[in-house]
């Protein structure tokens, strides 16, 4: 399908401006002014508040539409190894290697 | 651009090394976008325009998927920007980390806020709270610039050689694994565990919320759970100490 150039570039422009506005919002406008202490402490949990929420639904669903135990096991190993070693690399390796291994064996 | 600032470059090296694991997935993930965008009818220039100007995988994929369905511009913008609203949380969470940087540095940093650049900076800060501002900026850009370069490269490959690259390389599963690996090292305290659990539980429960707002609502709840349990544990400890 061929879209008009205007349609495509309007979407690119709108998305880039909108995305920048979202990203600049707090960091740009608050800058070095102090956030209230409770807010600052709560924001310390941002990673664990967002990323598992994105990842787990992807782990639990698959293209076949059924729950794949291999994915669940690999996800658990990713979390356990990461929490144990505190290493991003080992955590990722545990997830990818265990998934490949389970897929090869099962 | 940061000249000879030694601390910045030390941080950049730290960020660069920490983000090496992502290199496995950035190119194939970018390729996937390039492929989808080409299938939706975009030319190479437009595909690259998308990646350079927007720099957000999930939002870009959402947008081109909707474009293929010929959705109205307003709907495409609203839906894709909603996917990107979590970047606002990263923006806020970066204030205590790099908010004291100069304005031009914060403008640059804002362009480069995405899951990995925020999460690695936060993780390094968590492991080593005494990093200076320059080191933290170094970590951030040391992750952001190389990782995004691979994203640009991947989308280019997807747009140009697209169909000759096998798109299924377990990639579908590699994306959630990178996200889990980003948080796993943090899951060593009760508040972090509770926050992560809240995030997953309520994102699943709110899966039908419009404009994928469930993730954000669940995220804000998780922030509250993390903070409140931290305060509660502190109170209990100080009571025990008395």
Interface residues (C-beta under 8 A of the other chain):
Chain A: X1 X2 X3 X7 X8 X9 X10 X11 X12 X13 X14 X15 X16 X18 X19 X20 X22 X23 X24 X25 X26 X27 X28 X30 X31 X32 X33 X35 X38 X39 X40 X41 X42 X43 X44 X45 X46 X47 X48 X49 X50 X51 X52 X53 X54 X55 X56 X57 X58 X59 X60 X62 X63 X71 X74 X75 X78 X79 X80 X81 X82 X83 X85 X86 X87 X88 X89 X91 X92 X93 X95 X96 X99 X100 X103
Chain B: X18 X20 X21 X24 X40 X41 X42 X46 X49 X50 X53 X54 X55 X56 X58 X59 X60 X63 X67 X68 X70 X73 X76 X77 X80 X81 X84 X85 X86 X87 X88 X89 X90 X91 X92 X93 X94 X95 X96 X98 X99 X100 X103 X106 X107 X109 X110 X111 X113 X115 X118 X119 X120 X122 X123 X126 X127 X170 X172 X173 X174 X175 X176 X177 X178 X179 X180 X181 X182 X183 X184 X185 X186 X187 X188 X191 X192 X195 X196 X198 X199 X200 X202 X203 X204 X207 X215 X218 X219 X220 X222 X223 X224 X226 X227 X230
